[in-house]
Amino acid sequence: MSVSMLVQEARPIEIVSADGVVLGGHLWSRVRGVAAGTVIINPATGVLARYYHHYARFLAAHGFDVVTYDYRGIGASRPENLRNCKHRWREWGEKDFSAVLAWALSRPGSAPVSVVGHSVGGALPGLAGNAPAIHRLLSVGGQFGCWRHYAPSHRGRLFLKWHVAMPAVTALCGYFPGRRLGWLEDLPAGVAYEWAFRRPHLEDNYPEHERDTILRRFDAMTAPILAVTISDDEIATVQAIRVALDRYRGAQRRQVLLEPADLGQEEVGHFSLFHNRHATGFWLDTLLWLRDGVNPWPDKEVG
């Protein structure tokens, strides 16, 4: 019997954040008798947690307990009425991820607890007050979503889409109807505006009297970070990911730049690394980092 056949199906969970918001998610139990720790998967903006379920099942087959969850305002954590919902990116890190990390840490035998963060999910952990408890972070295209860092050849189109059209439609509807437009999932207005009007440096997006606190939280996270950049990713460019990594000043940071050909593909972009066609390639490589702390691509590191 193959290892994957031994994996138990996920069970639904609910995690309550410090301000009472109920987050919906799933717990994927590892193969019996194998213990590699716990992995929390942080989604990208506007992406449902279920998008990562194939990868979660894969990690569980290789010895990890895995937690997938939706941020407030998204998927299983969406309120009955999303219109005029003020949830922000900041709350996804400070409150949602923090609550999920605390829940994972409270489970007997859960340690060590590592994180796989996709897109903004790789940048959110530093906002959590309990981030020092993280064992390792695998950041896949992890960045803050500032238009200045998009690939130059795509910058104009992406600027019009996410930084002009998105806030305009949000103002009209009271939330961003991404699903109806075919642009990811629906988003709370607060998240849509925070993305649309993002400044290049993290701290500049918050009131001046709060900036030192934000930076100290990032400094307190000392978990080693491996940040994956894909050469044809027009959003998470080398520069975009570097800006995010620079805020984790207390951590050992490695950034790698992979070509689609390195993964046996003609194109990869911002989203496809979590498709199961990467199960026998990229996914297997990530085990080296999550389990052993070994960079699978040492010859691809960028300064």
C-alpha positions, 0 to 999 in steps of 0.5 A, a space after each residue: 500500500 502506498 504512503 499516500 493511501 494511508 493518509 487520513 482525510 482532513 477533518 474540519 476545524 474551527 479556530 477562534 481568534 482573539 477578537 472572536 472571529 471564527 476561522 474555518 479550516 481543516 486538519 490533515 493528520 500525518 501517517 500513523 507512526 511517523 512524526 515530522 511536526 506540523 505545517 501551517 499553510 498560509 494562502 495567497 490573497 483571494 485564494 481559498 484554503 482548499 486550493 492547497 489541499 492536494 499539497 496538504 495531503 502530500 505533506 501528511 503522507 510524508 509525516 506532517 500534521 497540516 493545518 489549512 485555513 481561510 483568513 477572515 472574510 474568505 471561504 470558510 471564514 466568510 461572514 454572512 454579509 461581506 458588504 462593507 466588511 472592514 477586515 484588513 491584511 494586517 488582521 490576517 497576520 496579527 489575529 488570524 495567523 496568530 490564532 492558528 499558530 497558537 492552536 497548532 502549538 497547543 496540540 500535544 505532539 505538534 512541535 516543531 511548527 513550520 509555515 508554508 506561506 504563499 504570496 502575502 501568506 509568506 509576509 504575514 507571519 512577521 505581524 504575529 506576536 507569537 511568531 518567535 515560536 515558528 520553526 521554519 518558514 517556506 515562502 513561495 512568492 512571498 511579498 507585500 503586493 506593491 505595484 512598483 515591484 511587479 515585473 516591468 513588462 506586466 506592471 502597467 496591466 497589473 497596476 490598472 487591474 489591481 490598483 485602479 479597477 479593484 478599488 473602483 469596483 470595491 467602492 461601488 459594491 462595498 466589497 471586491 466581487 472577485 469571483 464574479 469577475 473571474 479575478 480570484 475570490 471575493 475580498 473584504 473592502 479593507 483587504 482590497 483597499 490595503 492591497 490597492 494603495 500599498 506603499 513599497 515598505 511595510 512600515 509605511 502602510 501603518 500610522 507612524 506611532 505604530 511602525 516601530 512596533 510592527 518592525 520589532 515583531 518582524 525582528 522577533 521572528 528568528 526562524 530560518 526562511 527559504 524564499 522561492 522566486 520563479 523567474 516568470 512570476 510577474 507579481 513576486 519578482 526578485 525585488 518584491 520578495 527581497 523587500 519582504 525578506 528584508 523586514 525579517 532582520 532577525 532571521 537567517 534568510 535564503 532566496 532562490 530563483 528558479 526557472 520553469 525549466 528547473 521544474 520541468 515546466 514551460 511556465 510556472 508563474 505565481 500560482 501553479 506550484 501548488 498544482 499536483 503536477 509538481 508532486 514528484 518534483 517541487 513538492 518533494 524538494 520542499 520536504 528537504 527544507 521543512 523536515 531537515 532545513 536543507 536548501 534543495 537548490 543551493 546553486 540557485 541562491 541569489 544575494 
